[in-house]
Amino acid sequence: MSSIYLCGFMGCGKSHIGRMLARAMKREFTDLDRVIVEREGMSIPDIFAQYGEPHFRSLEAKYIRELSDGYVIATGGGALINDSTAEFARQSGLSVYINTSFENCYERIKNDTNRPLVVNNTKEQLRELYETRSAIYRRNSTCMVNGNARDMLVRDEIKKLAEYFEKNGKI
């Protein structure tokens, strides 16, 4: 069974929708950021501070390759901006971009001190990052869903897509 990789900007709902989707599909859910924190024994802000963002992105690439056996995976907001990592996700499963508006994402993340990019950037800088990444998520995903819809609708849409792709041998 192939994994389902959920991608999108910080705060788009990857973890929340991912948990709901995993329950609905009777699969195991995992959050890539949590895997990194557990296996590295450091918080994400500490990894950024001590080793920098490029090192963190290499950890995302490393651990995403270990999670390709039927999981529902909430990738980090930057995991699938790496073309090689995104290609791996598309080849080993279904990569779904949860396209949520910047304003909705920002409302969810604006006070989150566990997100180095939020702490170190203004709202305008985050909007620019959102715009840049949005194009990359579209390019690097198998499909896209409307993340502004109600949670259950987003979950059900992804479930239908996964069932379609599995039924037709595309994943």
MIVEX-595357 format. One line per field, with one value per atom (N, C-alpha, C, O): residue number from 0; residue in one letter; atom name; x, y negated, z negated. Coordinates in steps of 0.05 Angstrom, whole numbers, plus 5000, padded with zeros to 4 digits. Layout:
<pts>
num NUM:... .
residu A:... .
atome CA:... .
xx X:... .
yy Y:... .
zz Z:... .
</pts>
This chain:
<pts>
num 0:0:0:0:1:1:1:1:2:2:2:2:3:3:3:3:4:4:4:4:5:5:5:5:6:6:6:6:7:7:7:7:8:8:8:8:9:9:9:9:10:10:10:10:11:11:11:11:12:12:12:12:13:13:13:13:14:14:14:14:15:15:15:15:16:16:16:16:17:17:17:17:18:18:18:18:19:19:19:19:20:20:20:20:21:21:21:21:22:22:22:22:23:23:23:23:24:24:24:24:25:25:25:25:26:26:26:26:27:27:27:27:28:28:28:28:29:29:29:29:30:30:30:30:31:31:31:31:32:32:32:32:33:33:33:33:34:34:34:34:35:35:35:35:36:36:36:36:37:37:37:37:38:38:38:38:39:39:39:39:40:40:40:40:41:41:41:41:42:42:42:42:43:43:43:43:44:44:44:44:45:45:45:45:46:46:46:46:47:47:47:47:48:48:48:48:49:49:49:49:50:50:50:50:51:51:51:51:52:52:52:52:53:53:53:53:54:54:54:54:55:55:55:55:56:56:56:56:57:57:57:57:58:58:58:58:59:59:59:59:60:60:60:60:61:61:61:61:62:62:62:62:63:63:63:63:64:64:64:64:65:65:65:65:66:66:66:66:67:67:67:67:68:68:68:68:69:69:69:69:70:70:70:70:71:71:71:71:72:72:72:72:73:73:73:73:74:74:74:74:75:75:75:75:76:76:76:76:77:77:77:77:78:78:78:78:79:79:79:79:80:80:80:80:81:81:81:81:82:82:82:82:83:83:83:83:84:84:84:84:85:85:85:85:86:86:86:86:87:87:87:87:88:88:88:88:89:89:89:89:90:90:90:90:91:91:91:91:92:92:92:92:93:93:93:93:94:94:94:94:95:95:95:95:96:96:96:96:97:97:97:97:98:98:98:98:99:99:99:99:100:100:100:100:101:101:101:101:102:102:102:102:103:103:103:103:104:104:104:104:105:105:105:105:106:106:106:106:107:107:107:107:108:108:108:108:109:109:109:109:110:110:110:110:111:111:111:111:112:112:112:112:113:113:113:113:114:114:114:114:115:115:115:115:116:116:116:116:117:117:117:117:118:118:118:118:119:119:119:119:120:120:120:120:121:121:121:121:122:122:122:122:123:123:123:123:124:124:124:124:125:125:125:125:126:126:126:126:127:127:127:127:128:128:128:128:129:129:129:129:130:130:130:130:131:131:131:131:132:132:132:132:133:133:133:133:134:134:134:134:135:135:135:135:136:136:136:136:137:137:137:137:138:138:138:138:139:139:139:139:140:140:140:140:141:141:141:141:142:142:142:142:143:143:143:143:144:144:144:144:145:145:145:145:146:146:146:146:147:147:147:147:148:148:148:148:149:149:149:149:150:150:150:150:151:151:151:151:152:152:152:152:153:153:153:153:154:154:154:154:155:155:155:155:156:156:156:156:157:157:157:157:158:158:158:158:159:159:159:159:160:160:160:160:161:161:161:161:162:162:162:162:163:163:163:163:164:164:164:164:165:165:165:165:166:166:166:166:167:167:167:167:168:168:168:168:169:169:169:169:170:170:170:170 .
residu M:M:M:M:S:S:S:S:S:S:S:S:I:I:I:I:Y:Y:Y:Y:L:L:L:L:C:C:C:C:G:G:G:G:F:F:F:F:M:M:M:M:G:G:G:G:C:C:C:C:G:G:G:G:K:K:K:K:S:S:S:S:H:H:H:H:I:I:I:I:G:G:G:G:R:R:R:R:M:M:M:M:L:L:L:L:A:A:A:A:R:R:R:R:A:A:A:A:M:M:M:M:K:K:K:K:R:R:R:R:E:E:E:E:F:F:F:F:T:T:T:T:D:D:D:D:L:L:L:L:D:D:D:D:R:R:R:R:V:V:V:V:I:I:I:I:V:V:V:V:E:E:E:E:R:R:R:R:E:E:E:E:G:G:G:G:M:M:M:M:S:S:S:S:I:I:I:I:P:P:P:P:D:D:D:D:I:I:I:I:F:F:F:F:A:A:A:A:Q:Q:Q:Q:Y:Y:Y:Y:G:G:G:G:E:E:E:E:P:P:P:P:H:H:H:H:F:F:F:F:R:R:R:R:S:S:S:S:L:L:L:L:E:E:E:E:A:A:A:A:K:K:K:K:Y:Y:Y:Y:I:I:I:I:R:R:R:R:E:E:E:E:L:L:L:L:S:S:S:S:D:D:D:D:G:G:G:G:Y:Y:Y:Y:V:V:V:V:I:I:I:I:A:A:A:A:T:T:T:T:G:G:G:G:G:G:G:G:G:G:G:G:A:A:A:A:L:L:L:L:I:I:I:I:N:N:N:N:D:D:D:D:S:S:S:S:T:T:T:T:A:A:A:A:E:E:E:E:F:F:F:F:A:A:A:A:R:R:R:R:Q:Q:Q:Q:S:S:S:S:G:G:G:G:L:L:L:L:S:S:S:S:V:V:V:V:Y:Y:Y:Y:I:I:I:I:N:N:N:N:T:T:T:T:S:S:S:S:F:F:F:F:E:E:E:E:N:N:N:N:C:C:C:C:Y:Y:Y:Y:E:E:E:E:R:R:R:R:I:I:I:I:K:K:K:K:N:N:N:N:D:D:D:D:T:T:T:T:N:N:N:N:R:R:R:R:P:P:P:P:L:L:L:L:V:V:V:V:V:V:V:V:N:N:N:N:N:N:N:N:T:T:T:T:K:K:K:K:E:E:E:E:Q:Q:Q:Q:L:L:L:L:R:R:R:R:E:E:E:E:L:L:L:L:Y:Y:Y:Y:E:E:E:E:T:T:T:T:R:R:R:R:S:S:S:S:A:A:A:A:I:I:I:I:Y:Y:Y:Y:R:R:R:R:R:R:R:R:N:N:N:N:S:S:S:S:T:T:T:T:C:C:C:C:M:M:M:M:V:V:V:V:N:N:N:N:G:G:G:G:N:N:N:N:A:A:A:A:R:R:R:R:D:D:D:D:M:M:M:M:L:L:L:L:V:V:V:V:R:R:R:R:D:D:D:D:E:E:E:E:I:I:I:I:K:K:K:K:K:K:K:K:L:L:L:L:A:A:A:A:E:E:E:E:Y:Y:Y:Y:F:F:F:F:E:E:E:E:K:K:K:K:N:N:N:N:G:G:G:G:K:K:K:K:I:I:I:I .
atome N:CA:C:O:N:CA:C:O:N:CA:C:O:N:CA:C:O:N:CA:C:O:N:CA:C:O:N:CA:C:O:N:CA:C:O:N:CA:C:O:N:CA:C:O:N:CA:C:O:N:CA:C:O:N:CA:C:O:N:CA:C:O:N:CA:C:O:N:CA:C:O:N:CA:C:O:N:CA:C:O:N:CA:C:O:N:CA:C:O:N:CA:C:O:N:CA:C:O:N:CA:C:O:N:CA:C:O:N:CA:C:O:N:CA:C:O:N:CA:C:O:N:CA:C:O:N:CA:C:O:N:CA:C:O:N:CA:C:O:N:CA:C:O:N:CA:C:O:N:CA:C:O:N:CA:C:O:N:CA:C:O:N:CA:C:O:N:CA:C:O:N:CA:C:O:N:CA:C:O:N:CA:C:O:N:CA:C:O:N:CA:C:O:N:CA:C:O:N:CA:C:O:N:CA:C:O:N:CA:C:O:N:CA:C:O:N:CA:C:O:N:CA:C:O:N:CA:C:O:N:CA:C:O:N:CA:C:O:N:CA:C:O:N:CA:C:O:N:CA:C:O:N:CA:C:O:N:CA:C:O:N:CA:C:O:N:CA:C:O:N:CA:C:O:N:CA:C:O:N:CA:C:O:N:CA:C:O:N:CA:C:O:N:CA:C:O:N:CA:C:O:N:CA:C:O:N:CA:C:O:N:CA:C:O:N:CA:C:O:N:CA:C:O:N:CA:C:O:N:CA:C:O:N:CA:C:O:N:CA:C:O:N:CA:C:O:N:CA:C:O:N:CA:C:O:N:CA:C:O:N:CA:C:O:N:CA:C:O:N:CA:C:O:N:CA:C:O:N:CA:C:O:N:CA:C:O:N:CA:C:O:N:CA:C:O:N:CA:C:O:N:CA:C:O:N:CA:C:O:N:CA:C:O:N:CA:C:O:N:CA:C:O:N:CA:C:O:N:CA:C:O:N:CA:C:O:N:CA:C:O:N:CA:C:O:N:CA:C:O:N:CA:C:O:N:CA:C:O:N:CA:C:O:N:CA:C:O:N:CA:C:O:N:CA:C:O:N:CA:C:O:N:CA:C:O:N:CA:C:O:N:CA:C:O:N:CA:C:O:N:CA:C:O:N:CA:C:O:N:CA:C:O:N:CA:C:O:N:CA:C:O:N:CA:C:O:N:CA:C:O:N:CA:C:O:N:CA:C:O:N:CA:C:O:N:CA:C:O:N:CA:C:O:N:CA:C:O:N:CA:C:O:N:CA:C:O:N:CA:C:O:N:CA:C:O:N:CA:C:O:N:CA:C:O:N:CA:C:O:N:CA:C:O:N:CA:C:O:N:CA:C:O:N:CA:C:O:N:CA:C:O:N:CA:C:O:N:CA:C:O:N:CA:C:O:N:CA:C:O:N:CA:C:O:N:CA:C:O:N:CA:C:O:N:CA:C:O:N:CA:C:O:N:CA:C:O:N:CA:C:O:N:CA:C:O:N:CA:C:O:N:CA:C:O:N:CA:C:O:N:CA:C:O:N:CA:C:O:N:CA:C:O:N:CA:C:O:N:CA:C:O:N:CA:C:O:N:CA:C:O:N:CA:C:O:N:CA:C:O:N:CA:C:O:N:CA:C:O:N:CA:C:O:N:CA:C:O:N:CA:C:O:N:CA:C:O:N:CA:C:O:N:CA:C:O:N:CA:C:O:N:CA:C:O:N:CA:C:O .
xx 5017:5000:5018:5037:5011:5027:5019:4996:5037:5032:5017:5018:5004:4992:5007:5007:5018:5035:5018:5011:5013:4998:5018:5035:5015:5033:5018:4994:5031:5019:5033:5050:5025:5038:5032:5014:5049:5046:5017:5008:5004:4977:4955:4932:4961:4940:4922:4900:4930:4914:4925:4910:4950:4961:4958:4949:4966:4965:4936:4929:4920:4892:4877:4864:4878:4865:4877:4863:4904:4917:4908:4904:4904:4894:4866:4860:4849:4822:4822:4807:4839:4841:4851:4840:4871:4882:4860:4858:4845:4823:4803:4795:4795:4775:4785:4769:4811:4821:4834:4845:4833:4845:4875:4885:4889:4917:4931:4918:4957:4972:4979:4986:4976:4983:5010:5017:5026:5051:5055:5049:5067:5073:5104:5119:5113:5141:5157:5179:5146:5160:5164:5185:5144:5146:5167:5182:5168:5188:5216:5233:5220:5246:5253:5276:5235:5240:5247:5266:5231:5236:5263:5278:5268:5293:5318:5339:5316:5339:5343:5364:5322:5324:5327:5338:5316:5318:5292:5279:5285:5261:5268:5292:5248:5253:5267:5286:5258:5273:5303:5320:5308:5336:5352:5375:5339:5353:5359:5381:5340:5344:5367:5385:5366:5386:5414:5434:5416:5442:5454:5478:5437:5447:5437:5449:5416:5406:5384:5380:5370:5347:5356:5342:5378:5386:5389:5382:5400:5403:5376:5371:5358:5331:5317:5304:5321:5309:5321:5307:5347:5359:5348:5345:5341:5328:5300:5293:5285:5259:5262:5247:5281:5286:5293:5284:5310:5318:5295:5291:5280:5259:5234:5220:5229:5205:5209:5190:5234:5240:5236:5233:5237:5232:5203:5196:5186:5157:5140:5122:5147:5133:5117:5112:5108:5094:5065:5058:5049:5021:5012:4989:5029:5022:5006:5006:4992:4983:5003:5006:5017:5039:5034:5029:5035:5034:5063:5079:5070:5098:5100:5080:5125:5129:5123:5122:5118:5111:5132:5125:5157:5178:5188:5205:5177:5188:5186:5206:5164:5160:5167:5160:5181:5191:5218:5227:5229:5253:5243:5228:5252:5242:5248:5231:5271:5278:5260:5250:5255:5237:5208:5195:5200:5173:5170:5149:5191:5190:5188:5173:5203:5201:5173:5162:5160:5133:5114:5096:5116:5098:5102:5082:5127:5132:5124:5117:5125:5119:5091:5084:5075:5049:5033:5038:5015:4998:5006:5005:5013:5021:4998:4991:4987:4963:4970:4978:4965:4969:4943:4923:4943:4920:4923:4938:4908:4910:4892:4868:4903:4888:4897:4921:4879:4886:4907:4909:4923:4943:4931:4941:4909:4896:4888:4892:4877:4870:4895:4896:4915:4941:4952:4960:4954:4966:4952:4964:4925:4910:4917:4917:4924:4930:4959:4964:4977:5006:5017:5039:5003:5016:5028:5046:5018:5029:5044:5049:5052:5065:5095:5109:5105:5134:5151:5176:5138:5153:5159:5169:5152:5157:5177:5170:5202:5223:5217:5223:5205:5199:5178:5178:5160:5139:5152:5146:5168:5181:5199:5201:5213:5234:5225:5241:5199:5189:5164:5149:5160:5136:5113:5118:5089:5066:5071:5064:5081:5086:5107:5104:5128:5148:5136:5143:5119:5106:5088:5086:5074:5057:5073:5065:5096:5114:5123:5123:5130:5138:5115:5119:5091:5067:5063:5059:5066:5062:5083:5076:5108:5129:5124:5126:5118:5114:5089:5089:5069:5044:5048:5038:5064:5070:5086:5081:5104:5120:5103:5105:5085:5067:5050:5046:5040:5024:5040:5031:5064:5081:5089:5092:5094:5105:5085:5092:5059:5038:5024:5023:5013:4997:4971:4961:4959:4933:4930:4947:4909:4904:4875:4857:4871:4844:4841:4861:4817:4810:4812:4794:4832:4836:4819:4819:4804:4786:4759:4743:4754:4728:4728:4749:4705:4703:4721:4725:4732:4751:4742:4757:4717:4707:4705:4709:4699:4698:4726:4730:4746:4774:4782:4794:4777:4784:4771:4785:4745:4731:4741:4742:4748:4759:4786:4790:4803:4829:4825:4838:4806:4800:4791:4800:4773:4763:4786:4788:4803:4826:4844:4853:4850:4867:4855:4869:4829:4816:4816:4820:4812:4812:4840:4843:4861:4888:4896:4909:4888:4895:4880:4892:4854:4838:4849:4848:4859:4869:4899:4910:4911:4939:4958:4980:4950:4967:4985:5004:4979:4996:4998:5012 .
yy 5023:5000:4975:4974:4956:4932:4911:4912:4894:4873:4849:4846:4833:4808:4786:4784:4768:4746:4721:4713:4708:4683:4660:4659:4641:4618:4593:4593:4571:4545:4527:4535:4502:4482:4488:4502:4477:4479:4471:4450:4487:4480:4487:4480:4501:4508:4530:4534:4545:4567:4595:4614:4597:4623:4643:4666:4635:4653:4660:4683:4639:4644:4661:4681:4653:4669:4696:4716:4698:4723:4743:4767:4734:4752:4762:4786:4744:4751:4771:4790:4766:4783:4811:4831:4812:4838:4855:4878:4842:4857:4867:4890:4850:4857:4880:4896:4880:4900:4924:4942:4923:4945:4948:4970:4926:4925:4912:4899:4915:4901:4873:4868:4854:4826:4820:4830:4804:4794:4765:4758:4750:4722:4721:4727:4713:4713:4696:4703:4672:4656:4670:4668:4685:4700:4722:4727:4735:4756:4744:4756:4721:4708:4701:4706:4689:4681:4706:4705:4727:4751:4764:4772:4767:4781:4765:4776:4739:4721:4713:4703:4716:4708:4678:4669:4663:4634:4622:4634:4598:4584:4573:4570:4567:4554:4528:4522:4510:4485:4490:4475:4510:4516:4526:4519:4543:4553:4529:4527:4511:4487:4470:4462:4466:4448:4461:4447:4486:4499:4507:4504:4516:4527:4512:4515:4496:4480:4495:4519:4479:4490:4511:4531:4508:4529:4557:4577:4557:4583:4594:4618:4577:4587:4598:4619:4585:4595:4622:4639:4626:4652:4674:4697:4667:4686:4693:4717:4673:4679:4699:4719:4694:4712:4740:4760:4742:4768:4784:4807:4771:4786:4791:4810:4774:4779:4805:4819:4811:4836:4861:4883:4858:4880:4885:4905:4867:4869:4874:4859:4894:4898:4924:4935:4934:4959:4956:4968:4941:4940:4920:4921:4902:4882:4859:4856:4844:4817:4799:4799:4783:4767:4737:4728:4723:4694:4685:4687:4676:4667:4639:4626:4630:4603:4584:4592:4559:4539:4536:4527:4543:4540:4566:4566:4589:4615:4619:4629:4613:4619:4596:4596:4576:4555:4565:4554:4586:4599:4617:4636:4611:4626:4656:4673:4664:4692:4706:4728:4693:4704:4706:4726:4686:4686:4708:4721:4712:4733:4761:4778:4764:4789:4794:4816:4773:4775:4782:4800:4770:4775:4804:4817:4813:4840:4862:4884:4856:4876:4875:4890:4856:4853:4830:4823:4820:4798:4772:4772:4752:4726:4706:4700:4697:4680:4652:4650:4632:4604:4594:4592:4587:4576:4545:4532:4535:4507:4490:4487:4479:4462:4433:4428:4415:4386:4377:4388:4358:4347:4337:4343:4323:4312:4334:4331:4356:4378:4390:4396:4394:4405:4387:4395:4361:4342:4341:4339:4341:4341:4364:4362:4387:4411:4411:4424:4397:4399:4374:4375:4352:4326:4325:4309:4340:4340:4365:4370:4381:4406:4402:4398:4404:4399:4424:4423:4446:4470:4470:4490:4449:4447:4424:4401:4432:4411:4392:4368:4401:4383:4362:4340:4369:4351:4330:4306:4340:4323:4302:4279:4311:4294:4278:4265:4278:4263:4248:4255:4226:4210:4224:4242:4214:4224:4221:4239:4198:4193:4213:4223:4218:4237:4265:4280:4272:4299:4301:4322:4279:4279:4284:4299:4271:4275:4304:4316:4316:4344:4362:4381:4355:4370:4370:4391:4346:4344:4360:4374:4358:4373:4403:4418:4412:4441:4451:4474:4435:4444:4455:4476:4441:4450:4476:4494:4479:4503:4526:4548:4522:4544:4554:4578:4535:4543:4560:4581:4552:4566:4594:4613:4595:4619:4639:4659:4634:4651:4666:4657:4689:4705:4691:4690:4680:4667:4646:4644:4630:4608:4609:4616:4602:4599:4572:4559:4563:4537:4539:4550:4528:4529:4509:4509:4493:4473:4485:4473:4509:4523:4534:4534:4543:4556:4580:4594:4585:4606:4633:4647:4641:4667:4668:4689:4646:4645:4649:4663:4636:4639:4668:4679:4679:4707:4725:4742:4722:4739:4736:4756:4712:4708:4722:4735:4720:4734:4765:4779:4774:4803:4813:4834:4798:4805:4806:4824:4785:4785:4809:4821:4815:4838:4864:4881:4867:4892:4894:4915:4871:4871:4878:4895:4865:4871:4900:4912:4910:4938:4958:4977:4953:4970:4971:4992:4948:4947:4952:4946:4962:4970:4947:4951:4923:4900:4895:4879:4908:4907:4935:4939 .
zz 5000:5000:5000:4985:5017:5020:4998:4988:4992:4973:4986:5011:4970:4979:4965:4941:4981:4971:4973:4995:4951:4951:4949:4932:4968:4968:4970:4976:4964:4964:4944:4930:4944:4927:4898:4891:4881:4852:4845:4854:4829:4820:4839:4835:4861:4881:4871:4882:4851:4841:4846:4842:4853:4859:4836:4841:4812:4790:4781:4777:4779:4771:4791:4784:4816:4837:4840:4844:4837:4838:4817:4824:4793:4772:4779:4776:4788:4796:4819:4819:4838:4862:4854:4864:4838:4829:4815:4820:4797:4784:4804:4803:4823:4843:4861:4870:4866:4885:4870:4883:4844:4827:4834:4838:4834:4838:4815:4798:4813:4792:4801:4824:4783:4788:4776:4755:4791:4779:4788:4811:4771:4776:4779:4761:4803:4809:4789:4781:4781:4762:4735:4723:4727:4702:4703:4684:4726:4731:4728:4715:4740:4739:4710:4701:4696:4668:4651:4636:4654:4639:4645:4627:4671:4679:4675:4670:4677:4674:4645:4638:4629:4601:4596:4577:4615:4614:4625:4642:4615:4626:4653:4660:4668:4695:4692:4707:4673:4670:4663:4672:4647:4640:4664:4667:4680:4705:4723:4733:4727:4744:4732:4747:4706:4693:4694:4699:4689:4687:4714:4719:4732:4758:4783:4804:4780:4803:4818:4815:4834:4850:4870:4872:4884:4903:4890:4902:4866:4852:4845:4849:4836:4830:4855:4853:4878:4903:4911:4922:4905:4911:4892:4901:4868:4850:4860:4859:4870:4881:4904:4906:4922:4945:4935:4947:4915:4905:4893:4900:4875:4861:4878:4873:4898:4915:4931:4937:4937:4951:4934:4944:4908:4890:4884:4871:4894:4887:4913:4918:4928:4953:4954:4975:4931:4930:4920:4900:4934:4928:4908:4899:4900:4881:4893:4918:4877:4884:4870:4846:4886:4876:4879:4901:4857:4858:4861:4842:4885:4889:4877:4872:4872:4863:4886:4909:4879:4899:4921:4943:4916:4936:4947:4965:4938:4946:4976:4988:4988:5017:5035:5058:5024:5042:5054:5074:5042:5053:5076:5071:5100:5123:5121:5129:5111:5108:5088:5093:5065:5045:5056:5051:5070:5082:5102:5104:5118:5138:5125:5134:5103:5088:5078:5081:5067:5056:5079:5075:5102:5124:5134:5142:5135:5145:5125:5134:5099:5080:5068:5050:5077:5066:5079:5102:5064:5073:5058:5034:5073:5061:5065:5088:5043:5044:5032:5009:5048:5039:5027:5041:5001:4988:4992:4977:5011:5019:5001:5007:4980:4961:4965:4969:4962:4966:4946:4924:4954:4936:4910:4889:4912:4888:4868:4844:4878:4860:4847:4823:4864:4853:4832:4811:4839:4821:4794:4773:4794:4769:4751:4727:4763:4748:4738:4717:4751:4744:4731:4721:4732:4725:4697:4693:4678:4651:4644:4620:4664:4659:4657:4677:4632:4628:4635:4634:4643:4651:4681:4691:4694:4723:4728:4728:4733:4737:4759:4757:4780:4802:4795:4805:4776:4767:4748:4750:4730:4710:4723:4714:4744:4756:4781:4793:4787:4811:4804:4786:4819:4816:4831:4846:4827:4842:4872:4887:4880:4908:4920:4942:4904:4913:4915:4934:4896:4897:4921:4934:4928:4951:4977:4994:4979:5002:5003:5025:4980:4979:4988:5002:4978:4985:5016:5028:5028:5057:5072:5091:5064:5077:5074:5094:5050:5046:5059:5067:5061:5073:5101:5108:5117:5144:5143:5160:5124:5122:5113:5124:5094:5085:5109:5112:5125:5148:5167:5176:5172:5191:5180:5195:5154:5142:5131:5119:5134:5123:5145:5168:5138:5157:5161:5184:5140:5142:5120:5102:5122:5103:5094:5109:5068:5057:5044:5037:5042:5030:5000:4987:4988:4959:4944:4919:4958:4944:4938:4925:4949:4944:4915:4902:4907:4880:4879:4899:4856:4852:4863:4876:4857:4866:4896:4908:4909:4938:4950:4970:4938:4947:4944:4962:4920:4915:4936:4947:4940:4959:4987:5002:4996:5023:5026:5047:5006:5008:5008:5023:4992:4990:5018:5027:5031:5057:5078:5094:5076:5095:5090:5110:5065:5059:5069:5081:5065:5074:5104:5115:5118:5147:5157:5175:5146:5155:5150:5166:5127:5120:5139:5148:5143:5160:5189:5202:5198:5225:5228:5249:5207:5208:5211:5221:5204:5208:5184:5185:5162:5138:5126:5106 .
</pts>
